[in-house]
């Protein structure tokens, strides 16, 4: 067999496997989903449509309701109000084992006395799948996570990343309509976590499965997701593509939670709709030009979002906002220098400079900085 024939056969086999495994990918619809614990509403009126084969991440701080939302979808918690529809089935009150879900949690939850093969086979064994089908599906799943040669090993003989991939293989082996992940990478160290983020994205692209991923890690959310849902106090604060949520935050909360930013508060001036361009006059009299997000109106209190990576010590060719800060500390981070600085309103924030720019910066001195107007956004100020 020639190399071309081998490659064609591999592509055909993989395409067949993707079609087979992704055929069950389901759309998820949440309508007015609410969960109360006595007088406390942990989740409040959440409505959301997740498309088949979409990788959607639910992001938020502790207590924002993200895990409670996942628990209701999984069937561990019953909603106080609202409905959950997966594909064409209303699963709101369906038992967990009847929902046809795959689940991965913070702990790998592998059976230490079982081999990798038997761990992955466990969901099929519970479903009384035939031995021949079990072997075929388990080997398919292990191939997808690149662990086919480790089937005879025990979990204790594997690294943390390999154990996480075993958990993933077990979650997809029964071809679920929806794959739920609750902070599955939180137990891994930084380097392994970054590697697993890449692996998860590749596996999702290969399977074409629908994924709902819960995390408090903004970097994970930005690198993995087709869309991000940012939650706050049991509600959706914003939902959109990673670039949209980062570049077009709707509030101080979202801008603060996604990435780093400095906020200068003031009064908005400009077009009545403030949709394209506007001016913000800060409380210290600084005049900033930028663009608005949300439904801000002229005369309202708003905050300018200044991202630290957008700051420059050199005046750019494009229109820019000039802000003078006082440098109070410098931290060497290898690829950049972080300068802790006092802003005109007395607040302390950070800017990131490259090595050439930082060489002319001295602690205790004033520094003129420039933010491009196109990169300056005005958001609704937090109350």
C-alpha positions as CSV (number, residue, x, y, z in Angstrom):
1,X,0.0,0.0,0.0
2,X,1.4,3.4,-1.0
3,X,1.7,6.3,1.4
4,X,-1.1,8.2,-0.4
5,X,-3.4,5.1,-0.1
6,X,-2.6,4.9,3.6
7,X,-3.3,8.6,4.2
8,X,-6.6,8.3,2.3
9,X,-7.7,5.3,4.4
10,X,-6.8,7.1,7.6
11,X,-8.8,10.2,6.5
12,X,-11.7,8.1,5.6
13,X,-11.6,6.1,8.9
14,X,-11.3,9.4,10.9
15,X,-14.1,11.1,9.0
16,X,-16.3,8.1,9.6
17,X,-15.5,8.1,13.3
18,X,-16.2,11.9,13.5
19,X,-19.5,11.4,11.8
20,X,-20.4,8.5,14.0
21,X,-19.5,10.2,17.3
22,X,-20.8,13.7,16.4
23,X,-24.2,12.5,15.0
24,X,-25.6,12.6,18.5
25,X,-24.5,16.2,19.3
26,X,-27.5,17.9,20.7
27,X,-28.8,21.4,21.0
28,X,-29.4,22.6,24.5
29,X,-32.2,25.1,25.4
30,X,-32.5,26.7,28.8
31,X,-35.7,28.7,29.4
32,X,-36.1,30.9,32.5
33,X,-34.1,28.5,34.6
34,X,-34.2,29.4,38.3
35,X,-32.9,27.6,41.4
36,X,-33.9,28.8,44.9
37,X,-32.4,27.6,48.2
38,X,-34.9,29.1,50.7
39,X,-34.9,32.9,50.1
40,X,-31.7,32.7,48.1
41,X,-31.8,32.6,44.3
42,X,-28.6,30.8,43.2
43,X,-29.7,31.0,39.6
44,X,-32.2,33.6,38.4
45,X,-34.1,33.4,35.1
46,X,-31.3,32.1,32.9
47,X,-32.3,31.5,29.3
48,X,-29.7,30.2,26.8
49,X,-29.5,28.4,23.5
50,X,-26.4,26.2,22.9
51,X,-26.0,25.0,19.4
52,X,-25.1,21.4,18.3
53,X,-21.3,20.9,18.3
54,X,-20.7,24.3,20.1
55,X,-18.1,24.6,22.8
56,X,-19.7,27.0,25.3
57,X,-18.0,28.1,28.5
58,X,-19.8,29.3,31.6
59,X,-17.4,31.7,33.5
60,X,-17.8,33.5,36.7
61,X,-16.5,34.0,40.3
62,X,-17.4,31.7,43.2
63,X,-21.0,32.1,44.1
64,X,-22.1,33.3,40.6
65,X,-24.3,30.3,40.0
66,X,-22.3,28.5,37.3
67,X,-22.0,25.2,39.1
68,X,-25.6,25.3,40.2
69,X,-26.6,25.8,36.6
70,X,-24.5,22.8,35.5
71,X,-26.0,20.7,38.3
72,X,-29.5,21.4,37.1
73,X,-28.5,20.5,33.5
74,X,-26.9,17.3,34.8
75,X,-29.9,16.4,36.9
76,X,-28.2,16.7,40.3
77,X,-30.5,19.6,41.2
78,X,-34.1,20.1,40.3
79,X,-35.0,23.6,39.0
80,X,-37.4,25.8,41.0
81,X,-38.6,27.2,37.7
82,X,-37.9,26.9,34.0
83,X,-37.2,24.1,31.5
84,X,-34.2,22.2,30.1
85,X,-34.5,20.8,26.6
86,X,-31.8,18.7,25.0
87,X,-32.3,18.0,21.3
88,X,-36.1,17.4,21.1
89,X,-36.5,16.1,24.7
90,X,-37.6,18.0,27.7
91,X,-35.2,16.6,30.4
92,X,-36.1,19.1,33.2
93,X,-37.3,16.3,35.5
94,X,-35.6,13.4,34.0
95,X,-33.2,11.3,36.1
96,X,-29.5,11.9,35.5
97,X,-28.8,8.4,34.0
98,X,-31.6,8.9,31.4
99,X,-30.3,12.2,30.1
100,X,-27.6,10.7,27.9
101,X,-24.8,13.1,29.1
102,X,-21.1,12.8,29.4
103,X,-19.6,14.4,32.6
104,X,-16.1,15.3,33.7
105,X,-15.4,16.9,37.1
106,X,-12.5,18.4,39.0
107,X,-11.5,15.0,40.4
108,X,-11.0,12.4,37.8
109,X,-13.2,9.9,39.7
110,X,-11.4,6.9,38.2
111,X,-11.7,3.5,39.8
112,X,-8.1,2.8,41.1
113,X,-8.6,-1.0,41.1
114,X,-9.6,-1.1,37.4
115,X,-7.5,-0.9,34.3
116,X,-7.7,2.1,32.0
117,X,-9.7,0.0,29.6
118,X,-12.2,-1.1,32.3
119,X,-12.6,2.5,33.5
120,X,-13.5,3.7,30.1
121,X,-15.8,0.7,29.5
122,X,-17.7,1.3,32.7
123,X,-20.6,3.4,31.2
124,X,-21.1,0.8,28.5
125,X,-21.0,-2.0,31.0
126,X,-23.8,-0.3,32.9
127,X,-25.8,-0.1,29.7
128,X,-25.3,-3.9,29.1
129,X,-23.5,-3.2,25.8
130,X,-22.2,-6.3,24.0
131,X,-18.6,-7.2,24.6
132,X,-17.6,-6.7,21.0
133,X,-19.2,-3.2,20.9
134,X,-17.5,-2.3,24.2
135,X,-14.1,-3.2,22.9
136,X,-14.6,-1.3,19.7
137,X,-15.9,1.9,21.4
138,X,-13.4,1.8,24.2
139,X,-10.5,1.5,21.7
140,X,-12.0,4.3,19.6
141,X,-12.2,6.6,22.6
142,X,-8.7,5.8,23.8
143,X,-7.4,6.5,20.3
144,X,-9.1,9.9,20.3
145,X,-7.3,10.8,23.5
146,X,-4.0,9.1,22.4
147,X,-4.0,6.5,25.1
148,X,-4.7,3.3,23.1
149,X,-1.5,1.7,24.3
150,X,-2.3,2.3,28.0
151,X,-5.4,0.2,28.2
152,X,-3.9,-2.4,30.6
153,X,-2.4,0.2,33.1
154,X,-4.0,1.3,36.4
155,X,-4.7,5.0,36.9
156,X,-1.9,5.2,39.5
157,X,0.6,4.4,36.8
158,X,-0.5,7.5,34.8
159,X,0.4,11.2,35.0
160,X,-2.3,13.7,36.0
161,X,-2.8,14.7,32.3
162,X,-3.1,11.1,31.2
163,X,-5.7,10.4,34.0
164,X,-7.7,13.5,32.8
165,X,-7.7,12.1,29.3
166,X,-8.9,8.7,30.6
167,X,-11.8,10.6,32.3
168,X,-12.5,12.3,28.9
169,X,-12.4,9.0,27.1
170,X,-14.9,7.5,29.6
171,X,-17.2,10.6,29.2
172,X,-17.4,10.2,25.4
173,X,-17.4,6.4,25.1
174,X,-21.2,6.1,25.1
175,X,-21.6,9.0,22.5
176,X,-23.5,11.5,24.7
177,X,-25.7,14.2,23.3
178,X,-24.0,16.7,25.6
179,X,-20.6,16.8,27.4
180,X,-20.5,18.6,30.7
181,X,-17.2,19.7,32.2
182,X,-16.9,21.2,35.7
183,X,-13.5,22.8,36.1
184,X,-11.8,19.6,34.8
185,X,-8.3,21.1,34.6
186,X,-8.2,22.9,38.0
187,X,-6.1,20.1,39.6
188,X,-3.3,20.3,37.0
189,X,-0.2,22.4,37.2
190,X,0.1,25.4,34.9
191,X,2.2,23.8,32.2
192,X,0.0,20.7,32.0
193,X,-3.1,22.8,32.2
194,X,-2.0,24.7,29.1
195,X,-1.2,21.5,27.3
196,X,-4.6,20.0,28.2
197,X,-6.4,23.1,26.9
198,X,-4.9,22.5,23.5
199,X,-5.8,18.8,23.7
200,X,-9.4,19.5,24.7
201,X,-9.8,21.9,21.7
202,X,-8.4,19.4,19.3
203,X,-10.6,16.6,20.6
204,X,-13.7,18.8,20.4
205,X,-12.9,19.7,16.8
206,X,-12.5,16.0,16.0
207,X,-15.6,14.8,17.8
208,X,-17.9,17.7,16.9
209,X,-19.7,17.2,20.2
210,X,-21.7,19.8,22.2
211,X,-19.7,20.9,25.2
212,X,-20.7,22.9,28.2
213,X,-17.6,23.9,30.2
214,X,-17.6,25.5,33.6
215,X,-14.6,27.4,34.9
216,X,-13.5,30.5,36.8
217,X,-10.3,30.7,34.8
218,X,-10.5,33.4,32.1
219,X,-7.6,32.1,30.1
220,X,-9.3,28.7,29.7
221,X,-12.5,30.4,28.7
222,X,-10.8,32.6,26.1
223,X,-8.7,29.8,24.6
224,X,-11.3,27.0,24.4
225,X,-14.7,28.5,23.7
226,X,-16.8,29.2,20.7
227,X,-18.9,31.4,23.1
228,X,-18.5,32.5,26.7
229,X,-21.3,33.1,29.2
230,X,-20.2,35.4,32.0
231,X,-22.3,34.9,35.1
232,X,-22.8,37.3,38.1
233,X,-25.2,36.8,41.1
234,X,-27.1,34.0,39.4
235,X,-27.7,35.8,36.1
236,X,-26.0,36.1,32.7
237,X,-24.0,39.3,32.7
238,X,-22.9,38.8,29.0
239,X,-22.8,36.1,26.4
240,X,-20.7,36.2,23.2
241,X,-17.7,35.1,21.3
242,X,-14.4,35.4,23.3
243,X,-13.2,38.3,21.2
244,X,-16.5,40.1,21.6
245,X,-16.7,39.6,25.4
246,X,-13.1,40.9,25.8
247,X,-13.2,43.7,23.2
248,X,-16.8,44.8,23.9
249,X,-17.5,44.3,27.6
250,X,-21.0,45.4,28.6
251,X,-20.1,46.4,32.2
252,X,-17.2,47.1,34.5
253,X,-17.8,43.7,36.0
254,X,-17.3,41.8,32.7
255,X,-14.2,44.0,31.8
256,X,-12.7,43.4,35.2
257,X,-13.4,39.6,35.1
258,X,-12.1,39.0,31.6
259,X,-8.5,40.2,31.4
260,X,-6.9,43.1,33.3
261,X,-8.1,46.7,33.0
262,X,-7.9,50.1,34.6
263,X,-11.1,52.1,35.0
264,X,-11.5,55.9,34.9
265,X,-15.0,57.0,35.8
266,X,-16.7,60.1,34.3
267,X,-19.7,61.5,32.4
268,X,-20.5,60.4,28.9
269,X,-20.8,63.0,26.1
270,X,-21.4,62.3,22.4
271,X,-24.1,61.0,20.1
272,X,-27.5,60.4,21.7
273,X,-27.1,56.7,21.1
274,X,-23.4,56.7,21.8
275,X,-23.1,53.8,19.4
276,X,-20.1,54.7,17.3
277,X,-18.0,57.3,19.1
278,X,-18.2,59.3,22.3
279,X,-16.3,61.4,24.8
280,X,-15.9,60.7,28.4
281,X,-15.0,63.6,30.8
282,X,-13.5,62.0,33.9
283,X,-14.0,63.1,37.5
284,X,-10.5,64.7,37.3
285,X,-11.3,66.6,34.1
286,X,-9.4,64.3,31.7
287,X,-11.1,64.1,28.3
288,X,-11.1,60.7,26.6
289,X,-12.4,59.6,23.2
290,X,-13.6,56.1,22.6
291,X,-16.6,53.9,21.8
292,X,-19.5,52.7,23.9
293,X,-20.9,49.3,24.6
294,X,-24.4,48.5,25.7
295,X,-27.1,51.1,25.9
296,X,-25.2,54.0,27.3
297,X,-26.6,57.5,26.8
298,X,-25.2,61.0,26.9
299,X,-25.0,62.4,30.4
300,X,-24.8,59.0,32.1
301,X,-22.0,57.9,34.4
302,X,-19.7,55.5,32.6
303,X,-16.2,54.1,33.0
304,X,-13.4,54.1,30.4
305,X,-11.7,50.6,30.1
306,X,-8.0,50.9,29.6
307,X,-6.3,47.6,28.9
308,X,-2.6,47.4,30.2
309,X,-1.4,45.8,26.9
310,X,-2.7,48.7,24.9
311,X,-0.6,51.3,26.7
312,X,2.4,52.8,24.8
313,X,5.0,55.3,25.8
314,X,5.2,56.5,22.2
315,X,2.5,58.6,20.6
316,X,0.9,56.3,17.9
317,X,0.0,57.5,14.4
318,X,-3.7,56.8,15.1
319,X,-5.8,59.1,17.4
320,X,-5.0,58.3,21.0
321,X,-5.8,59.2,24.6
322,X,-3.0,60.7,26.7
323,X,-2.9,59.8,30.3
324,X,-0.1,60.7,32.8
325,X,0.6,58.2,35.5
326,X,3.2,57.9,38.4
327,X,5.2,54.7,38.3
328,X,5.4,53.2,41.8
329,X,6.9,49.8,41.0
330,X,8.3,47.6,38.2
331,X,8.1,43.8,38.0
332,X,10.1,41.8,35.5
333,X,8.0,39.1,33.9
334,X,10.4,37.8,31.2
335,X,8.4,38.7,28.1
336,X,7.3,42.1,29.4
337,X,7.7,44.5,32.3
338,X,4.7,45.2,34.6
339,X,4.6,48.8,35.9
340,X,2.4,49.4,38.9
341,X,1.2,53.0,38.5
342,X,-0.9,55.7,40.1
343,X,-3.6,57.1,37.7
344,X,-4.9,60.7,37.7
345,X,-7.9,59.8,40.0
346,X,-5.6,58.3,42.6
347,X,-6.4,54.7,41.8
348,X,-3.6,52.2,41.4
349,X,-3.3,50.0,38.3
350,X,-0.9,48.3,36.0
351,X,0.5,48.7,32.5
352,X,2.6,46.3,30.5
353,X,5.6,47.6,28.6
354,X,8.2,45.9,26.3
355,X,11.8,45.9,27.4
356,X,12.8,48.9,25.1
357,X,10.0,51.1,26.5
358,X,10.6,50.0,30.1
359,X,14.3,50.9,29.9
360,X,13.4,54.6,29.9
361,X,10.9,54.3,32.8
362,X,11.9,55.0,36.4
363,X,10.1,54.3,39.6
364,X,8.8,57.5,41.3
365,X,8.6,59.5,38.1
366,X,5.7,60.6,35.9
367,X,5.1,58.8,32.7
368,X,3.1,59.9,29.7
369,X,1.1,57.0,28.2
370,X,-1.1,56.7,25.1
371,X,-4.1,54.5,24.5
372,X,-5.5,54.3,21.0
373,X,-9.1,55.7,20.8
374,X,-10.2,52.6,18.9
375,X,-9.0,50.4,21.8
376,X,-10.7,52.6,24.5
377,X,-14.2,51.5,25.4
378,X,-16.8,53.1,27.7
379,X,-19.0,50.8,29.8
380,X,-21.8,51.1,32.3
381,X,-20.2,52.0,35.7
382,X,-20.8,49.5,38.5
383,X,-23.0,50.8,41.2
